[in-house]
Amino acid sequence: MNAHLNQLTALKSRHIHYIKHITTVRYLTAIMTMLLGYVANAAAQVKTTDSTFVKQSHPIEFVVNRINISAQDREWITHTLIPKLQALGDNGIVLGRATASPEGPTPNNYRLAKERRASVDALLGSYGISTRRIRYDVVAEDYSLLRTLMQLSHDTQLPVVDSLIQRYESKPELLKKAMKQYKGGKLWTYLLRIYFPKLRAVRIMAIDQRLARTDIFASPLPTLNATFPLKADLPEATLQEQLYTPRPIDEPRQELLSIKTNLLFDLAYMPGYNRFCPVPNIAVEYYPISGHFTYGGSFDGPWWQHYQKHKYFQLRNYQLHTRYYLHADDIQRHRPGKGAAFKGLFFSAYAHAYLYNICFGEKRGWEGEGWGAGLGIGYVVPLGGKEHWRLEFGLQAGYLNTKYDPYQWRCPVDPDADPEQYYYKWYGDSKDFRKRQHRYTWQGPTRLEITLSYDILYRQNHKRGLSFRNHERATR
């Protein structure tokens, strides 16, 4: 009996041990399965990291400041993207990123990025793809993508760009200015030509949502690998000298538009009129962001009259001109505090049109209109330390042409005619009279200037926190 009980106890012990062994194996199997699944999922996620995403995605590139999808990209969506989504079934999603290049104003870049995404969404919607299956970010100025593209291209300028990004990563506007001013704008021009067209795009790819990371650019500024060390061959002192530095609030500003008056006209004395006849005049000059040329216009408009003495001095003169400064500075490199960028000797070309009514007495008067053109030379002398006031000396010479008619008080044919009025001087038959029957031309000096100039608009106005930027580069 005891032997039988001992045998049953041994069998029960072995059974319990077997059950524990089976349970342990099951737990280990479950753990290994979870680990393998995690590793597989992690491996799949690697495929959607920033650099790999750029390699595997398709960039739908856009023309500057446009949101229209090209025929070539439409064909890719039709014959490549849609079939792959259909093969993935319900688990297929579109992963992407909509961006704009940073050379334009930031608000407009953000608008463009959103509208480009909407354009792609609308096209995918026409194939029955729900917006719930489209997952991507909208980034107006994607410096992280720029850095990734440069990394994949092994670009030698990457260390410089990376240093600028790290220095100004929390201040996008300063980052943009720093890139524009680095080495006199050469870096910005290079990026504009090579990489900015690639940033005007919506990058998309079809992927299984069970394996995808939707935060493919989780960090706004992803870390680069050791292949491109930060600030390589770029000493801190050298970088500091070439980067844009915010200017103090009381630092001088740079000219954009000036207003002028010709002092000789303001103090004009009219021969035959026997009195000072100031000629109201005004001129403006626009200073571009770079180069030697400036552009301007002027208006002269005296309108004096003395009816009882039959004296009139009335003129309307409109002139356009351009100047070429022999020594001019690029405003992008012209640091504030260095004075006016455009000064010294200049040459000019002008064209003008005018009409007039001039009368010195009862028997001497003319009215007419004309035009002229010519060349000029001048010199600009800055006044004061900030040089926003300037004195200009100039001389113009060229060709002048006018058609006119003389006129006088009382009828030239019958002086005793009543009532007394002003008449054209015409002694023939009235039916043969033609207006503007006289012509006069002149070749020689046409204008003398001693002009006082003052800048009324500046590239940056720190006192009001406003920026008058140039719009030549407002494209994306």
VMD Tcl script that draws the C-alpha trace (Angstrom):
set ca {
  {0.00 0.00 0.00}
  {2.77 2.40 0.96}
  {4.66 1.53 -2.20}
  {1.59 2.32 -4.28}
  {1.16 5.70 -2.56}
  {4.81 6.55 -3.13}
  {4.43 5.76 -6.83}
  {1.37 8.01 -7.15}
  {3.19 10.87 -5.36}
  {6.13 10.58 -7.72}
  {3.85 10.65 -10.78}
  {2.03 13.71 -9.46}
  {5.34 15.51 -8.81}
  {6.56 14.80 -12.32}
  {3.22 16.02 -13.76}
  {3.39 19.27 -11.82}
  {6.99 19.81 -12.97}
  {5.95 19.17 -16.59}
  {3.11 21.69 -16.32}
  {5.50 24.33 -14.93}
  {7.92 23.63 -17.76}
  {5.19 24.03 -20.38}
  {4.06 27.32 -18.79}
  {7.62 28.68 -18.74}
  {8.11 27.79 -22.39}
  {4.89 29.56 -23.28}
  {5.93 32.70 -21.40}
  {9.35 32.70 -23.05}
  {7.76 32.21 -26.46}
  {5.41 35.11 -25.89}
  {8.25 37.35 -24.73}
  {10.40 36.42 -27.74}
  {7.47 37.10 -30.06}
  {6.98 40.54 -28.54}
  {10.68 41.32 -28.81}
  {10.83 40.17 -32.42}
  {7.76 42.24 -33.21}
  {9.29 45.30 -31.57}
  {12.54 44.84 -33.47}
  {10.64 44.34 -36.73}
  {8.54 47.41 -36.07}
  {11.65 49.43 -35.17}
  {13.34 48.24 -38.34}
  {10.31 49.25 -40.34}
  {10.30 52.65 -38.65}
  {13.87 53.25 -39.71}
  {12.59 53.29 -43.27}
  {10.65 56.46 -42.52}
  {13.37 58.49 -40.87}
  {14.16 61.84 -42.44}
  {16.94 60.82 -44.84}
  {15.30 57.54 -45.83}
  {11.97 59.28 -46.34}
  {13.61 61.73 -48.74}
  {15.09 58.82 -50.68}
  {11.87 56.80 -50.89}
  {9.30 59.59 -51.30}
  {8.40 61.29 -54.56}
  {8.69 65.10 -54.68}
  {5.83 66.84 -56.42}
  {7.67 70.04 -57.27}
  {5.94 73.34 -57.99}
  {6.81 76.39 -60.04}
  {7.75 79.52 -58.08}
  {4.70 80.95 -56.30}
  {2.35 78.37 -57.92}
  {0.23 75.45 -56.69}
  {-0.51 73.67 -59.98}
  {0.55 70.01 -60.26}
  {2.48 69.17 -63.42}
  {1.31 66.55 -65.93}
  {4.37 64.41 -65.15}
  {3.53 64.26 -61.43}
  {-0.11 63.51 -62.20}
  {1.04 60.56 -64.29}
  {3.22 59.29 -61.41}
  {0.28 59.49 -59.02}
  {-1.93 57.63 -61.50}
  {0.46 54.84 -62.46}
  {2.61 54.43 -59.33}
  {1.10 55.81 -56.14}
  {-2.52 54.72 -56.62}
  {-1.67 51.09 -57.59}
  {0.60 50.78 -54.54}
  {-2.14 52.10 -52.25}
  {-4.60 49.63 -53.75}
  {-2.12 46.79 -53.14}
  {-1.83 47.78 -49.47}
  {-5.59 47.72 -49.08}
  {-7.19 49.38 -46.08}
  {-3.83 49.66 -44.32}
  {-2.33 51.82 -47.05}
  {-1.80 55.50 -46.22}
  {-0.06 58.45 -47.88}
  {2.79 59.84 -45.82}
  {4.20 63.22 -46.80}
  {5.43 66.73 -46.12}
  {4.34 69.99 -47.78}
  {6.91 72.78 -47.90}
  {7.88 76.07 -49.55}
  {11.31 77.55 -50.12}
  {12.31 80.28 -47.64}
  {13.28 83.17 -49.92}
  {9.86 84.86 -49.78}
  {7.97 86.35 -46.81}
  {7.19 83.72 -44.17}
  {3.37 84.22 -44.08}
  {3.20 83.83 -47.85}
  {5.39 80.72 -47.71}
  {3.03 79.18 -45.16}
  {0.06 79.98 -47.39}
  {1.79 78.36 -50.35}
  {2.65 75.20 -48.39}
  {-0.97 74.81 -47.24}
  {-2.38 75.44 -50.71}
  {0.06 72.97 -52.27}
  {-1.04 70.33 -49.78}
  {-4.69 71.13 -50.57}
  {-3.91 70.77 -54.29}
  {-2.46 67.29 -53.74}
  {-5.36 66.34 -51.44}
  {-7.85 67.35 -54.11}
  {-6.09 65.26 -56.75}
  {-5.93 62.19 -54.47}
  {-9.58 62.75 -53.56}
  {-10.48 62.48 -57.24}
  {-9.20 58.85 -57.02}
  {-11.36 58.16 -53.97}
  {-8.52 58.52 -51.43}
  {-9.98 59.88 -48.19}
  {-8.13 62.66 -46.36}
  {-8.07 60.32 -43.34}
  {-5.53 58.25 -45.24}
  {-3.27 61.24 -45.93}
  {-0.88 62.16 -43.14}
  {1.80 64.79 -43.48}
  {3.10 68.04 -42.03}
  {2.97 71.54 -43.47}
  {6.20 73.50 -42.96}
  {6.59 76.97 -44.49}
  {10.37 77.21 -44.30}
  {11.79 73.72 -43.89}
  {15.39 74.16 -42.80}
  {15.53 70.61 -41.45}
  {14.66 69.25 -44.90}
  {17.23 71.61 -46.43}
  {19.85 70.21 -44.12}
  {18.85 66.62 -44.90}
  {19.05 67.27 -48.66}
  {22.53 68.76 -48.23}
  {23.58 65.80 -46.06}
  {22.46 63.29 -48.68}
  {24.35 65.25 -51.35}
  {27.49 65.39 -49.19}
  {27.49 69.13 -49.78}
  {30.64 70.91 -48.60}
  {28.52 73.90 -47.53}
  {26.59 71.81 -45.01}
  {28.79 72.66 -41.99}
  {28.20 76.37 -42.62}
  {24.44 75.96 -43.02}
  {24.27 73.72 -39.96}
  {26.20 76.27 -37.88}
  {23.80 79.03 -38.94}
  {20.76 76.88 -38.16}
  {22.05 76.00 -34.70}
  {22.89 79.62 -33.94}
  {19.49 81.00 -34.97}
  {17.23 77.94 -34.68}
  {14.77 79.78 -32.39}
  {14.73 82.93 -34.56}
  {13.80 82.05 -38.17}
  {13.90 85.66 -39.40}
  {17.45 86.15 -38.12}
  {18.40 82.79 -39.62}
  {17.15 83.91 -43.03}
  {19.04 87.21 -42.80}
  {22.20 85.44 -41.68}
  {22.06 83.12 -44.69}
  {21.45 86.06 -47.03}
  {24.42 88.03 -45.70}
  {26.95 85.21 -45.33}
  {29.89 85.93 -47.66}
  {28.06 88.78 -49.35}
  {25.06 86.68 -50.36}
  {27.00 83.95 -52.16}
  {25.67 81.19 -49.88}
  {22.07 82.34 -50.36}
  {22.51 82.47 -54.14}
  {23.93 78.94 -54.09}
  {21.04 77.57 -52.01}
  {18.54 79.42 -54.19}
  {19.92 77.75 -57.31}
  {20.57 74.21 -56.02}
  {18.17 73.42 -53.17}
  {15.29 75.88 -53.04}
  {13.56 74.37 -56.13}
  {13.53 71.03 -54.24}
  {11.85 72.70 -51.25}
  {8.94 73.96 -53.37}
  {7.32 70.54 -53.18}
  {4.96 68.09 -51.53}
  {6.88 64.86 -50.86}
  {4.62 61.81 -50.61}
  {4.90 58.01 -50.41}
  {2.54 55.07 -49.94}
  {3.21 52.95 -46.83}
  {1.54 50.41 -44.54}
  {0.16 52.35 -41.58}
  {1.00 49.49 -39.20}
  {4.69 50.03 -39.84}
  {4.85 53.79 -40.37}
  {5.96 56.57 -38.11}
  {3.87 59.61 -38.86}
  {6.30 61.88 -37.05}
  {9.02 61.41 -39.64}
  {10.49 64.75 -38.71}
  {9.81 64.55 -34.98}
  {12.65 66.97 -34.26}
  {12.44 70.31 -36.10}
  {16.23 70.25 -36.48}
  {17.39 66.61 -36.73}
  {20.93 65.82 -35.58}
  {23.47 65.09 -38.28}
  {25.75 62.08 -38.14}
  {29.50 62.22 -37.61}
  {30.17 62.42 -41.33}
  {29.47 66.16 -41.11}
  {30.85 67.49 -37.80}
  {29.29 70.74 -36.62}
  {31.19 73.94 -37.46}
  {33.92 71.96 -39.21}
  {36.73 74.18 -40.45}
  {34.72 77.22 -39.37}
  {36.32 79.00 -36.39}
  {33.96 80.85 -34.10}
  {35.65 84.21 -34.72}
  {35.36 83.85 -38.50}
  {31.72 82.87 -38.25}
  {30.94 85.79 -35.97}
  {32.47 88.27 -38.40}
  {30.40 87.09 -41.35}
  {27.03 86.49 -39.74}
  {24.22 88.96 -39.59}
  {24.10 90.70 -36.22}
  {20.93 92.46 -34.98}
  {21.52 96.21 -35.01}
  {21.06 98.45 -31.98}
  {17.90 100.51 -31.94}
  {19.78 103.80 -32.28}
  {22.01 102.70 -35.15}
  {21.69 104.61 -38.47}
  {19.44 103.23 -41.17}
  {19.91 102.65 -44.90}
  {18.29 104.77 -47.59}
  {15.41 103.54 -49.74}
  {13.74 106.71 -51.06}
  {14.76 110.36 -50.83}
  {12.87 113.60 -51.44}
  {14.57 116.67 -52.94}
  {14.18 120.32 -53.84}
  {16.28 122.43 -56.22}
  {17.43 125.47 -54.20}
  {18.06 127.51 -57.38}
  {14.41 127.09 -58.35}
  {13.28 127.93 -54.82}
  {15.11 131.29 -55.10}
  {14.36 131.95 -58.79}
  {14.23 135.49 -60.17}
  {12.30 135.86 -63.44}
  {13.78 138.39 -65.91}
  {11.08 140.56 -67.37}
  {8.77 139.75 -64.51}
  {10.81 142.06 -62.27}
  {10.37 140.05 -59.08}
  {11.38 136.82 -57.39}
  {9.30 133.94 -58.73}
  {10.05 130.80 -56.71}
  {9.49 127.70 -58.79}
  {7.75 125.06 -56.65}
  {9.53 121.80 -57.36}
  {9.90 118.36 -55.92}
  {11.93 115.28 -56.87}
  {12.29 111.75 -55.57}
  {15.02 109.14 -56.00}
  {14.77 105.39 -55.41}
  {17.85 103.45 -54.27}
  {17.85 99.73 -55.24}
  {19.27 97.03 -53.00}
  {22.49 96.81 -55.02}
  {24.25 98.08 -58.11}
  {25.19 101.55 -59.38}
  {21.88 102.72 -60.90}
  {19.16 104.72 -59.14}
  {15.83 105.92 -60.54}
  {13.83 109.08 -59.97}
  {11.47 111.73 -61.20}
  {10.77 115.42 -60.66}
  {8.01 117.99 -61.09}
  {8.26 121.77 -61.52}
  {5.07 123.79 -61.29}
  {5.14 127.60 -60.97}
  {1.70 129.13 -61.55}
  {2.17 132.84 -60.95}
  {-0.03 135.52 -62.57}
  {-0.63 139.28 -62.38}
  {-3.68 139.93 -64.48}
  {-3.66 143.75 -64.23}
  {-0.02 143.99 -65.38}
  {-0.44 141.18 -67.94}
  {2.34 139.08 -66.45}
  {2.15 135.27 -66.32}
  {4.65 132.62 -65.40}
  {2.90 129.26 -65.55}
  {4.67 125.97 -66.21}
  {4.18 122.24 -65.77}
  {7.32 120.18 -66.29}
  {7.47 116.40 -65.72}
  {10.83 114.61 -65.83}
  {12.09 111.04 -65.39}
  {15.75 110.21 -64.94}
  {18.21 107.49 -64.04}
  {21.60 107.93 -62.45}
  {24.79 105.90 -62.54}
  {26.95 106.45 -59.47}
  {30.62 105.90 -60.19}
  {31.21 104.67 -56.64}
  {28.22 102.87 -55.16}
  {27.94 100.21 -52.49}
  {25.86 97.06 -52.30}
  {23.37 97.77 -49.53}
  {23.39 94.09 -48.57}
  {27.07 94.45 -47.61}
  {26.89 98.12 -46.66}
  {26.80 98.06 -42.87}
  {24.65 100.68 -41.12}
  {26.71 103.52 -39.72}
  {28.86 103.76 -42.86}
  {26.74 106.58 -44.31}
  {24.87 106.78 -47.60}
  {25.51 104.01 -50.10}
  {25.03 106.29 -53.14}
  {27.18 109.42 -53.14}
  {29.98 111.12 -55.01}
  {30.20 111.52 -58.78}
  {27.30 110.37 -60.97}
  {26.16 110.50 -64.58}
  {22.50 110.69 -65.60}
  {20.08 110.41 -68.50}
  {16.72 112.14 -68.54}
  {13.56 112.77 -70.55}
  {10.85 115.33 -69.86}
  {7.62 116.81 -71.19}
  {6.14 120.21 -70.39}
  {3.51 122.85 -71.14}
  {3.71 126.56 -70.39}
  {2.10 130.00 -70.49}
  {4.56 132.90 -70.14}
  {3.70 136.57 -70.60}
  {5.81 139.68 -69.82}
  {3.35 142.39 -70.88}
  {0.56 143.37 -73.19}
  {2.51 142.52 -76.35}
  {4.89 139.69 -75.21}
  {3.39 136.31 -74.42}
  {3.71 132.69 -75.49}
  {1.95 129.43 -74.77}
  {2.82 125.94 -75.91}
  {4.10 122.50 -75.04}
  {7.17 120.40 -75.79}
  {9.56 117.66 -74.82}
  {13.26 117.08 -74.38}
  {15.95 114.55 -73.49}
  {19.63 114.54 -72.66}
  {22.46 113.64 -70.32}
  {23.76 115.06 -67.08}
  {26.61 115.01 -64.59}
  {26.62 115.73 -60.89}
  {28.15 115.21 -57.49}
  {26.52 114.28 -54.16}
  {28.00 115.62 -50.92}
  {26.72 114.00 -47.68}
  {25.82 116.30 -44.78}
  {26.13 115.26 -41.14}
  {27.37 112.06 -39.60}
  {24.42 109.87 -40.56}
  {24.41 111.28 -44.13}
  {20.62 111.22 -44.53}
  {20.85 114.89 -45.58}
  {22.80 115.46 -48.79}
  {23.67 118.37 -51.09}
  {23.74 117.67 -54.82}
  {25.28 119.68 -57.64}
  {24.17 118.87 -61.18}
  {24.14 120.06 -64.77}
  {21.98 118.75 -67.62}
  {22.37 119.34 -71.34}
  {20.46 117.96 -74.29}
  {17.81 118.58 -76.91}
  {14.62 120.60 -76.37}
  {11.72 120.95 -78.79}
  {8.59 123.05 -78.41}
  {5.61 124.10 -80.50}
  {4.05 127.41 -79.44}
  {1.95 130.43 -80.36}
  {2.63 134.07 -79.41}
  {-0.26 136.05 -78.02}
  {-1.00 139.60 -76.77}
  {-3.58 141.79 -75.09}
  {-6.14 143.22 -77.54}
  {-6.74 142.03 -81.07}
  {-3.54 142.21 -83.17}
  {-5.59 143.01 -86.31}
  {-7.91 145.60 -84.77}
  {-6.38 146.96 -81.51}
  {-9.48 149.10 -80.90}
  {-11.79 146.10 -80.88}
  {-14.10 145.82 -77.90}
  {-14.21 143.96 -75.57}
  {-10.48 143.74 -74.81}
  {-9.19 140.17 -74.58}
  {-6.09 138.07 -75.18}
  {-5.55 137.07 -78.81}
  {-3.11 134.92 -80.76}
  {-0.85 137.06 -82.90}
  {-2.23 136.31 -86.35}
  {-2.41 138.86 -89.13}
  {-3.80 136.73 -91.94}
  {-7.25 135.44 -92.68}
  {-8.83 133.81 -89.62}
  {-9.85 130.75 -91.62}
  {-6.17 130.02 -92.27}
  {-5.23 130.08 -88.59}
  {-3.67 126.88 -87.24}
  {-2.79 126.40 -83.60}
  {0.88 125.86 -82.68}
  {2.19 127.28 -85.94}
  {5.61 128.14 -84.47}
  {8.42 125.78 -83.53}
  {11.59 126.24 -81.49}
  {14.46 123.84 -80.81}
  {17.45 124.09 -78.52}
  {20.62 122.09 -78.06}
  {22.77 122.89 -75.03}
  {22.43 123.27 -71.24}
  {18.87 122.71 -70.08}
  {19.01 122.56 -66.29}
  {21.26 123.64 -63.40}
  {20.77 122.12 -59.96}
  {21.89 122.76 -56.40}
  {19.62 120.31 -54.66}
  {18.96 119.54 -51.02}
  {18.05 115.88 -50.44}
  {16.67 114.00 -47.45}
  {15.91 110.28 -47.01}
  {12.26 109.72 -46.09}
  {12.11 105.90 -46.36}
  {14.71 103.46 -45.09}
  {15.50 99.78 -45.46}
  {14.75 99.29 -41.77}
  {13.01 101.56 -39.29}
  {13.97 100.35 -35.82}
  {12.11 103.08 -33.98}
  {8.76 101.71 -35.15}
  {9.80 98.12 -35.52}
  {8.97 98.19 -39.21}
  {11.01 96.84 -42.09}
  {10.85 98.30 -45.59}
  {12.28 95.30 -47.43}
  {13.00 95.02 -51.10}
  {10.32 93.01 -53.07}
  {12.64 91.88 -55.94}
  {13.08 88.63 -54.09}
  {9.55 87.86 -53.05}
  {9.28 84.61 -54.93}
  {9.33 81.22 -53.43}
}
mol new
graphics top color blue
foreach p $ca { graphics top sphere $p radius 0.5 }
foreach p [lrange $ca 0 end-1] q [lrange $ca 1 end] { graphics top cylinder $p $q radius 0.2 }
display resetview
